[in-house]
């Protein structure tokens, strides 16, 4: 795996925030209050959604801002992140709607998986601030794995991703035991077998165990150093 760091409280105005650096990929994850969607009004149930945005200079060639219509890729990533983070909540215990913003400051592969891992830490801070930690069922993290010429790789960067044979993104829920939330995978340049799938799954599980420990450590340290400007809930 590439070097991973989780830096808490990088946005003093958000309910919870965390900047994740994974290799050369850097994502700022923030949590804010949002309005409940109409179909949940009066249902005694909260909600969570996510927005994903890549800054124009995040890649080696400038990309235009998605001001009016977001791309299909962005929509798919936002849904992946949203589903993943809702898995760490008991929504029946949350009276609010939360929105998570994942802003990619620098991209070198794995932006969607990094967004999930960093946002889970930011969300834990937000729940603590809102006195809703009891609604948290655990933590989620995500990691990419793949095969190139039958060689197994974990945490794939852009250079490798552009030539990979099989590419997968896996999301896990961590608590007493680790369970799978979602698997995204496809044959890019070669077909893969059941044995190949088992190898990739085992590598992802092993990597996720280490990520979970890092998330716990970042949350523990962050709870001991809440900035004054973020100490009070806006509610």
C-alpha positions as CSV (number, residue, x, y, z in Angstrom):
1,X,0.0,0.0,0.0
2,X,0.9,3.6,-0.5
3,X,1.6,5.8,2.6
4,X,-1.7,6.8,4.2
5,X,-2.3,9.7,6.6
6,X,-5.6,10.9,8.1
7,X,-5.5,14.5,9.4
8,X,-8.5,15.5,11.5
9,X,-10.2,18.9,11.8
10,X,-8.8,20.4,8.6
11,X,-11.9,22.6,8.2
12,X,-12.9,24.5,11.3
13,X,-16.5,25.3,10.1
14,X,-17.6,21.8,9.2
15,X,-19.4,19.5,11.7
16,X,-16.6,17.1,11.1
17,X,-13.6,17.1,8.7
18,X,-10.6,15.0,7.7
19,X,-8.0,15.3,5.0
20,X,-6.8,11.9,3.7
21,X,-3.5,11.6,1.9
22,X,-3.0,8.2,0.1
23,X,0.2,8.3,-1.9
24,X,-0.2,11.4,-4.1
25,X,-4.0,11.4,-3.8
26,X,-5.3,14.0,-1.4
27,X,-9.0,14.4,-0.5
28,X,-10.7,16.9,1.9
29,X,-13.8,15.3,3.5
30,X,-16.3,17.5,5.3
31,X,-19.7,16.9,6.9
32,X,-22.5,19.4,7.1
33,X,-26.2,19.5,8.0
34,X,-28.7,19.3,5.1
35,X,-32.5,19.4,4.8
36,X,-34.3,16.1,4.9
37,X,-35.6,15.0,1.4
38,X,-39.4,15.4,1.0
39,X,-40.0,11.6,1.0
40,X,-38.5,11.4,4.5
41,X,-40.4,14.3,6.1
42,X,-42.3,13.0,9.2
43,X,-40.8,9.5,9.0
44,X,-38.6,9.8,12.1
45,X,-35.6,8.8,10.1
46,X,-32.5,10.6,9.0
47,X,-30.5,10.5,5.8
48,X,-27.0,10.9,4.4
49,X,-25.8,11.7,1.0
50,X,-22.4,12.6,-0.5
51,X,-21.1,15.0,-3.2
52,X,-17.8,14.3,-4.9
53,X,-15.8,17.0,-6.7
54,X,-12.5,17.0,-8.4
55,X,-10.8,20.4,-8.4
56,X,-9.6,21.6,-11.9
57,X,-5.9,21.3,-11.0
58,X,-6.3,17.9,-9.3
59,X,-4.9,16.1,-12.4
60,X,-2.0,16.7,-14.7
61,X,-4.4,18.4,-17.2
62,X,-6.9,20.9,-16.0
63,X,-10.5,19.7,-15.9
64,X,-13.5,22.0,-16.2
65,X,-15.7,22.5,-13.1
66,X,-19.0,20.7,-13.2
67,X,-21.2,23.8,-12.6
68,X,-24.5,22.9,-14.1
69,X,-24.5,19.2,-15.0
70,X,-22.3,16.5,-13.3
71,X,-20.9,13.7,-15.3
72,X,-22.0,10.1,-15.2
73,X,-18.7,9.2,-13.5
74,X,-19.2,11.7,-10.8
75,X,-22.8,10.5,-10.2
76,X,-21.7,6.9,-9.9
77,X,-18.9,7.8,-7.5
78,X,-21.3,9.9,-5.3
79,X,-23.7,7.0,-5.1
80,X,-20.9,4.6,-4.1
81,X,-19.7,7.0,-1.4
82,X,-23.2,7.6,-0.1
83,X,-24.1,3.9,0.1
84,X,-20.8,3.2,1.9
85,X,-21.3,5.8,4.6
86,X,-24.9,5.1,5.2
87,X,-23.7,1.6,6.1
88,X,-22.0,3.0,9.3
89,X,-25.3,4.6,10.6
90,X,-28.5,3.5,12.1
91,X,-30.6,6.1,10.3
92,X,-33.6,5.5,12.6
93,X,-31.5,7.2,15.4
94,X,-30.7,10.3,13.4
95,X,-33.2,13.2,13.2
96,X,-31.2,15.1,10.6
97,X,-30.0,14.8,7.0
98,X,-26.2,14.9,6.7
99,X,-24.2,15.7,3.6
100,X,-20.6,14.8,3.0
101,X,-18.4,16.7,0.6
102,X,-15.4,15.0,-0.9
103,X,-13.2,17.5,-2.7
104,X,-10.3,15.9,-4.5
105,X,-7.3,18.3,-4.1
106,X,-4.9,16.1,-5.9
107,X,-5.6,12.8,-7.8
108,X,-3.3,9.9,-8.4
109,X,-5.8,7.0,-8.4
110,X,-8.1,5.7,-5.7
111,X,-10.0,8.9,-5.2
112,X,-13.3,7.2,-4.5
113,X,-11.9,4.7,-2.0
114,X,-9.9,7.5,-0.3
115,X,-13.1,9.6,-0.1
116,X,-14.9,6.8,1.8
117,X,-12.0,6.1,4.2
118,X,-11.5,9.8,5.0
119,X,-15.2,10.6,5.2
120,X,-15.8,7.9,7.7
121,X,-13.4,9.6,10.1
122,X,-15.0,13.0,9.5
123,X,-18.5,11.5,10.0
124,X,-17.4,10.1,13.4
125,X,-16.4,13.6,14.5
126,X,-19.7,15.0,13.3
127,X,-21.8,12.4,15.1
128,X,-19.8,13.2,18.3
129,X,-20.5,16.9,17.9
130,X,-24.2,16.3,17.4
131,X,-24.4,13.9,20.4
132,X,-25.3,11.1,18.0
133,X,-22.5,8.7,18.5
134,X,-25.0,6.1,19.5
135,X,-26.2,6.0,15.9
136,X,-22.8,4.9,14.6
137,X,-22.7,1.2,13.9
138,X,-19.0,1.0,13.1
139,X,-16.6,2.4,10.6
140,X,-16.3,1.9,6.8
141,X,-13.2,1.9,4.6
142,X,-12.5,1.2,1.0
143,X,-9.5,0.0,-1.0
144,X,-8.6,-0.8,-4.6
145,X,-7.0,-4.1,-5.7
146,X,-6.2,-5.5,-9.1
147,X,-4.1,-7.8,-11.2
148,X,-1.5,-7.0,-13.9
149,X,0.0,-9.9,-15.7
150,X,-1.3,-12.1,-12.8
151,X,0.6,-10.0,-10.3
152,X,-1.6,-8.8,-7.4
153,X,-1.5,-5.1,-6.5
154,X,-3.2,-3.3,-3.6
155,X,-4.0,0.5,-3.5
156,X,-3.6,1.2,-7.2
157,X,-2.2,4.5,-8.4
158,X,-3.1,6.2,-11.7
159,X,-0.1,4.9,-13.7
160,X,-1.0,1.3,-12.8
161,X,-4.7,1.8,-13.1
162,X,-4.4,2.9,-16.7
163,X,-2.8,-0.4,-17.7
164,X,-4.4,-2.8,-15.2
165,X,-5.9,-6.1,-16.3
166,X,-8.5,-6.5,-13.5
167,X,-9.6,-3.6,-11.3
168,X,-11.7,-3.7,-8.2
169,X,-12.9,-1.3,-5.5
170,X,-14.1,-2.9,-2.2
171,X,-15.8,-1.3,0.8
172,X,-15.9,-2.9,4.2
173,X,-17.8,-2.3,7.4
174,X,-15.7,-2.7,10.6
175,X,-17.0,-3.4,14.1
176,X,-16.7,-6.6,16.0
177,X,-16.3,-8.4,12.7
178,X,-15.6,-7.1,9.2
179,X,-18.3,-7.4,6.6
180,X,-18.5,-6.3,3.0
181,X,-20.6,-3.3,2.0
182,X,-19.9,-3.2,-1.8
183,X,-17.7,-4.7,-4.5
184,X,-17.1,-3.0,-7.8
185,X,-14.9,-4.9,-10.3
186,X,-14.4,-5.5,-14.0
187,X,-12.0,-7.2,-16.4
188,X,-10.2,-4.3,-18.1
189,X,-7.6,-6.3,-20.1
190,X,-8.0,-10.0,-19.2
191,X,-10.5,-12.3,-17.7
192,X,-10.2,-13.5,-14.2
193,X,-11.0,-16.8,-12.3
194,X,-12.6,-17.6,-9.0
195,X,-9.1,-18.1,-7.6
196,X,-8.1,-14.6,-8.8
197,X,-11.2,-13.1,-7.1
198,X,-10.3,-14.9,-3.9
199,X,-6.8,-13.5,-4.0
200,X,-8.0,-10.0,-4.5
201,X,-10.6,-10.3,-1.8
202,X,-8.0,-11.6,0.7
203,X,-5.6,-8.7,-0.1
204,X,-8.4,-6.2,0.3
205,X,-9.5,-7.6,3.6
206,X,-5.9,-7.6,4.9
207,X,-5.4,-3.9,3.8
208,X,-8.7,-2.9,5.3
209,X,-7.7,-4.2,8.7
210,X,-4.7,-1.9,8.7
211,X,-6.8,1.0,7.5
212,X,-9.4,0.4,10.3
213,X,-6.6,0.7,12.9
214,X,-5.4,4.0,11.4
215,X,-9.0,5.3,11.4
216,X,-9.5,4.4,15.0
217,X,-6.2,6.1,15.9
218,X,-7.1,9.3,14.0
219,X,-10.5,9.5,15.7
220,X,-9.1,9.0,19.2
221,X,-6.4,11.7,18.6
222,X,-9.0,14.0,17.0
223,X,-11.4,13.8,19.9
224,X,-8.6,14.9,22.2
225,X,-7.8,18.0,20.1
226,X,-11.2,19.4,19.0
227,X,-10.5,23.1,17.9
228,X,-12.3,25.8,19.9
229,X,-14.1,27.0,16.8
230,X,-15.6,23.5,16.2
231,X,-16.4,22.7,19.8
232,X,-20.1,23.7,19.8
233,X,-22.9,22.2,17.8
234,X,-24.9,24.7,15.7
235,X,-28.1,23.0,16.9
